[in-house]
Amino acid sequence: MRLFFLATNLLLGLTQTGWSQATSFVRVREGGILHTSTGSAAVFNDYKGMGLNFQLNFGRAYATATERPTVFFVDDLMLQLIAVKAAPYRKSTAAATLRAYITAEAAFASQAMGIPLTPRIDAVQVSPSQVGTWWGYAVPTETPGQTKQQVFLTFMQGDFIMGLGSAKLNGESLPSIRAMLLRTARALHFSALPIAEAKK
């Protein structure tokens, strides 16, 4: 599974096998957005059959779902999430594992676009005990569409690599996109058991 955004007006995922609908996604009223006492959220139980349960918490941000279960708009900024098993990329440290994953993703993106891409990689503190990785690349100017840059935040969660990504379009602010991704990552809630879908 690849975390990669095409340079189009919408986030269209590319993968070697093709994006599949996350059948474990909890579809509720409001297009997949769950409303709670603390704001809006989206629940994923047994994500893609991997036994991973989590809740994306958007807080008071204005969040809307799309026809793709893993793509949202948060305060009018696009957000896509993915979780993959870390085993194929596993190295001696979390940082090395993330770097191996990013290297594979960048190689796939380069091949898909037919242009060499060199991602910029920076560390980021997701939580006091968890370091993640910012990475991304500028979209070549000859690529059609309004996307100027791809932006990703990846971090480890047990045996999984979690990825949150967005695309910087004309007129959008990169600091605003990064703030939204980091805020969303810090508010993610993981559970060993399926998460209740009760609405308040």
SVG drawing of the C-alpha trace seen along z (x, -y; Angstrom):
<svg xmlns="http://www.w3.org/2000/svg" viewBox="-27 -32 46 41">
<polyline fill="none" stroke="black" stroke-width="0.4" points="0.0,0.0 1.4,-3.4 0.8,-6.8 1.0,-9.0 -1.1,-11.9 -1.4,-12.7 -1.1,-16.3 -4.8,-16.9 -7.4,-19.1 -8.5,-16.1 -6.5,-13.5 -6.4,-10.4 -4.4,-7.7 -2.1,-5.5 -0.9,-2.1 0.6,0.8 -2.6,2.7 -4.9,-0.3 -6.6,-2.0 -9.4,0.1 -12.3,-1.1 -11.6,-0.6 -14.5,1.7 -14.0,1.4 -14.8,-2.3 -17.8,-3.2 -20.3,-5.0 -22.6,-7.2 -24.8,-10.2 -23.0,-13.3 -20.9,-11.4 -18.8,-9.4 -18.2,-12.0 -19.1,-11.1 -20.2,-13.9 -19.1,-13.7 -19.2,-16.0 -15.6,-17.1 -16.1,-17.7 -16.1,-15.6 -14.3,-12.3 -14.1,-9.3 -13.8,-5.7 -11.8,-2.9 -12.2,0.6 -10.0,3.5 -8.6,1.2 -8.2,3.2 -8.4,6.4 -5.1,5.6 -6.6,5.6 -5.9,1.8 -8.6,-0.2 -8.3,-4.0 -10.3,-7.2 -9.4,-10.3 -10.3,-13.3 -10.9,-16.5 -12.0,-18.5 -13.8,-21.7 -12.3,-21.9 -14.9,-21.8 -14.4,-18.3 -16.2,-16.6 -15.9,-13.2 -15.5,-12.3 -16.5,-9.4 -13.1,-7.9 -13.3,-6.6 -9.7,-7.7 -9.9,-11.2 -11.3,-14.2 -11.4,-17.9 -10.4,-19.6 -11.0,-23.3 -11.0,-23.1 -7.5,-21.4 -7.3,-17.9 -6.3,-15.1 -5.6,-11.5 -4.6,-8.7 -3.1,-5.3 -1.7,-2.6 0.7,0.1 2.4,2.9 5.9,1.9 7.4,5.4 8.5,4.9 10.5,1.8 11.6,2.8 15.1,1.6 16.9,1.4 15.2,-1.9 11.9,-3.6 13.6,-6.4 15.4,-4.0 12.2,-2.1 10.4,-5.3 13.3,-6.3 13.1,-2.9 9.4,-3.4 9.8,-6.9 12.6,-5.8 10.3,-3.1 7.4,-5.6 9.6,-8.2 10.9,-5.5 7.3,-4.5 6.2,-8.1 9.3,-8.8 8.4,-5.8 4.7,-6.7 5.5,-10.3 8.4,-9.4 10.5,-12.0 13.2,-11.6 11.9,-12.9 14.1,-13.7 12.0,-14.0 12.9,-16.4 12.9,-14.6 12.7,-16.3 12.1,-14.9 9.0,-16.1 7.9,-15.5 4.5,-13.9 4.3,-13.3 6.7,-13.5 7.7,-9.9 7.2,-9.7 9.2,-11.1 7.8,-11.2 9.0,-12.3 7.9,-15.1 8.6,-14.4 7.4,-15.6 8.5,-16.9 7.7,-19.7 5.5,-18.6 7.3,-19.2 6.0,-22.3 5.2,-20.3 2.7,-18.1 -0.9,-19.2 -3.1,-20.4 -2.9,-22.9 -0.9,-20.8 2.4,-22.4 3.7,-20.2 3.0,-16.9 3.3,-16.9 3.3,-13.8 3.7,-13.1 4.6,-9.5 5.1,-7.8 5.2,-4.4 2.3,-2.9 3.3,0.5 3.7,2.8 2.3,0.2 3.4,-2.9 0.8,-5.6 0.7,-8.2 -1.2,-11.5 -0.8,-13.5 -2.0,-16.5 -1.4,-18.4 -0.5,-22.1 -2.6,-23.7 -2.2,-27.2 -2.8,-29.8 -2.6,-27.4 -0.2,-27.8 2.3,-25.1 2.5,-26.0 -1.3,-25.7 -1.2,-22.2 1.6,-21.0 -0.3,-22.4 -3.4,-20.5 -1.5,-17.2 0.3,-17.5 -2.8,-18.4 -4.6,-15.4 -1.7,-13.0 -1.6,-14.2 -5.3,-13.6 -5.4,-10.1 -6.8,-7.6 -5.8,-3.9 -7.6,-1.0 -6.9,2.7 -10.6,3.2 -13.1,2.0 -14.2,-1.6 -17.8,-2.2 -19.7,-4.2 -22.1,-6.0 -22.9,-9.5 -23.7,-12.3"/>
</svg>
